[in-house]
């Protein structure tokens, strides 16, 4: 298990799972927390309880039905009684409510304000990132300039190969995004994309200056991380944040 390495107030708690531990069998081997990947429901439930206990969470996280969109739900205002709500981010000001996103190459981003009175978690694959999931999450805070962000485990810049359409989608929103793409030698129209750099550009443009994390690569670290791009059928990791 990882924790965000950032100067958040002491009462802001984080927990980021790896694939290590757990009871899931191949191809989900380890601590798979995704209930939508055809793993045994019993194994996923057991893994989730193991993770909750290991992280000393105050309650069950509010699991989302993630769709690579931009919706950020306010936990206090959302009805989860019928099951997961469709969204790609959540935020809360209430102690003991746990925001969570699941990933396996996409970028998880955790947020908190300087006083630790509000937190959020966002799922930023390239589609959500280009469409504004980070901006939608920051819009829930009264002053984005007081917010800090932590970039969790995602596919790294040496492994994330994309086509021209992805590069052009980002550049259409911000010409500076061109610097986050390196052409792949011998492959016309193929680029290596730096999700971390793209996220930093979007966060800084929104007024966030305190940005931490971003030194991971899920694709090249199979011992610690699940990677959809590497393995296809695989598990999911969780990035959680709450106010203690």
C-alpha positions in Angstrom: 0.0 0.0 0.0 1.1 3.5 -0.8 0.3 6.9 0.7 0.4 10.2 -1.0 3.8 12.0 -0.4 2.6 15.6 -0.1 2.4 18.3 2.6 -1.3 17.8 3.3 -2.7 18.5 6.9 -2.2 15.5 9.2 -5.9 14.8 9.4 -6.1 14.2 5.6 -5.5 10.5 5.0 -4.7 8.6 1.8 -4.4 5.0 0.8 -3.3 3.7 -2.6 -3.4 0.0 -3.2 -1.0 -2.0 -5.2 -1.6 -5.6 -6.5 0.5 -7.1 -3.7 -1.4 -9.3 -1.2 -5.1 -10.2 -1.7 -6.8 -13.4 -2.7 -7.6 -13.0 -6.4 -6.3 -15.7 -8.8 -4.8 -15.3 -12.2 -5.2 -13.2 -14.3 -6.2 -10.9 -11.5 -3.5 -12.2 -9.2 -3.3 -10.2 -6.0 -5.4 -7.5 -4.5 -7.9 -6.8 -7.3 -10.4 -4.2 -6.1 -12.4 -3.9 -9.3 -15.8 -5.6 -9.3 -16.3 -5.1 -13.1 -13.4 -7.1 -14.5 -15.0 -10.7 -14.3 -13.0 -11.6 -11.2 -14.8 -13.6 -8.5 -17.2 -11.4 -6.6 -16.3 -13.1 -3.4 -12.6 -12.5 -4.0 -13.2 -8.8 -4.8 -15.3 -8.4 -1.6 -12.6 -10.0 0.5 -9.9 -7.9 -1.1 -11.8 -4.7 -0.4 -12.2 -5.6 3.2 -8.5 -6.4 3.5 -7.6 -3.1 2.0 -10.0 -1.1 4.2 -8.6 -2.8 7.3 -5.0 -2.4 6.3 -5.6 1.3 5.6 -7.6 1.8 8.8 -10.4 3.5 6.8 -13.3 4.9 8.8 -15.9 3.4 6.4 -16.4 1.7 3.1 -15.3 3.9 0.2 -17.9 5.3 -2.2 -17.1 3.2 -5.2 -18.0 4.8 -8.6 -19.1 3.4 -11.9 -16.3 5.0 -13.9 -16.9 5.8 -17.6 -14.0 8.0 -18.7 -16.1 11.1 -18.2 -15.8 14.3 -16.3 -18.6 14.1 -13.7 -17.5 14.9 -10.1 -20.2 14.0 -7.5 -20.4 15.6 -4.0 -20.7 12.7 -1.6 -23.0 14.5 0.8 -25.5 15.2 -2.1 -25.4 11.9 -3.9 -27.6 8.8 -3.3 -25.5 5.6 -3.3 -28.2 3.5 -1.8 -28.9 1.6 -5.1 -25.2 1.0 -5.8 -22.3 2.7 -7.5 -23.1 6.1 -9.1 -21.8 6.9 -12.6 -19.0 9.5 -12.3 -15.3 9.7 -12.5 -14.6 11.8 -9.5 -16.0 12.6 -6.1 -15.4 15.2 -3.4 -16.4 15.7 0.3 -16.1 18.1 3.2 -17.4 15.5 5.7 -15.2 13.6 8.1 -15.2 9.9 7.6 -16.4 9.8 4.0 -14.0 8.1 1.7 -13.5 9.2 -2.0 -12.1 6.5 -4.2 -11.2 5.9 -7.9 -10.1 2.7 -9.5 -7.3 2.5 -12.1 -4.9 0.2 -14.0 -2.9 2.7 -16.2 -5.2 5.7 -16.1 -4.1 8.5 -13.8 -5.6 8.8 -10.3 -5.4 12.3 -8.9 -6.1 13.2 -5.2 -6.9 16.7 -4.1 -7.2 18.6 -0.8 -7.3 22.2 0.2 -4.6 23.8 2.4 -6.7 23.6 5.5 -7.8 20.1 4.9 -11.5 20.9 5.0 -12.2 19.3 1.6 -10.8 16.4 -0.4 -11.4 14.8 -3.8 -10.3 11.9 -6.0 -10.5 11.9 -9.8 -10.0 9.2 -12.4 -8.1 10.7 -15.4 -7.6 8.5 -18.4 -6.6 10.4 -21.5 -10.3 10.9 -22.5 -11.3 12.3 -19.1 -8.2 14.4 -18.9 -8.7 16.1 -22.3 -12.4 16.6 -21.6 -11.8 18.3 -18.2 -12.3 15.8 -15.3 -9.6 17.6 -13.3 -11.2 21.0 -13.9 -14.6 19.7 -13.0 -13.2 18.4 -9.8 -11.4 21.6 -8.9 -14.6 23.6 -9.6 -16.1 22.0 -6.5 -13.5 23.8 -4.4 -14.1 27.4 -3.4 -10.6 28.5 -4.4 -8.6 26.2 -6.6 -5.4 28.2 -5.8 -5.5 26.8 -2.3 -5.7 23.2 -3.5 -2.8 20.7 -3.7 -2.8 17.7 -6.0 -1.1 14.3 -5.9 -0.6 12.2 -9.0 -0.8 8.5 -8.4 0.3 5.4 -10.2 -0.3 5.5 -14.0 1.2 4.4 -17.2 4.5 6.2 -17.7 5.8 8.4 -20.5 8.1 5.6 -22.0 5.2 3.2 -22.3 2.0 5.1 -23.3 1.9 4.9 -27.1 -1.0 6.8 -28.7 -2.1 7.9 -32.2 -2.3 11.4 -33.8 -6.0 11.8 -32.7 -5.0 11.8 -29.0 -2.2 14.3 -29.5 -4.4 16.6 -31.6 -7.2 16.4 -29.0 -4.9 17.8 -26.3 -3.2 20.4 -28.5 -6.6 21.7 -29.6 -7.3 22.5 -25.9 -3.8 23.8 -25.1 -0.9 24.3 -27.6 1.6 23.7 -24.7 0.5 20.0 -24.6 2.7 19.4 -27.7 5.7 19.2 -25.3 4.1 16.1 -23.7 4.4 14.0 -26.8 7.4 12.4 -28.4 7.2 10.8 -31.8 7.9 7.0 -31.9 10.8 6.2 -34.3 9.7 4.2 -37.3 6.0 4.6 -36.5 4.3 7.3 -38.5 1.5 8.9 -36.5 2.5 7.3 -33.2 3.5 9.2 -30.1 4.6 8.5 -26.6 2.4 10.5 -24.3 3.3 11.8 -20.8 0.1 11.7 -18.8 1.8 13.2 -15.8 3.0 16.2 -17.8 -0.4 16.6 -19.4 -2.1 16.6 -16.0 0.4 19.1 -14.6 -0.4 21.5 -17.5 -4.1 21.3 -16.9 -3.7 21.7 -13.1 -1.4 24.7 -13.4 -3.8 26.3 -15.9 -6.5 26.0 -13.3 -4.4 27.7 -10.6 -2.9 24.7 -8.8 0.7 25.3 -8.1 1.3 22.5 -5.5 1.5 19.3 -7.5 3.2 16.2 -6.2 3.7 12.5 -7.1 3.9 11.4 -10.7 7.0 9.2 -10.6 5.3 5.8 -11.3 4.8 3.6 -14.3 2.1 0.9 -14.0 3.2 -0.7 -17.3 6.8 -1.4 -16.4 6.3 -2.5 -12.8 4.2 -5.7 -13.0 5.2 -6.8 -9.5 3.5 -3.8 -7.9 0.9 -2.6 -10.4 -1.9 -3.8 -12.6 -1.7 -2.5 -16.2 -4.6 -2.8 -18.7 -2.3 -1.8 -21.6 0.2 -4.5 -20.7 -2.1 -7.4 -19.7 -5.5 -6.8 -21.1 -7.6 -8.8 -18.6 -6.3 -7.6 -15.3 -7.3 -6.2 -11.9 -7.7 -2.6 -10.6 -6.1 -0.6 -7.9 -7.8 2.0 -5.7 -6.7 5.5 -4.7 -8.6 6.7 -1.6 -8.7 10.0 0.4 -10.7 11.1 3.4 -10.8 13.5 6.3 -10.0 11.8 9.6 
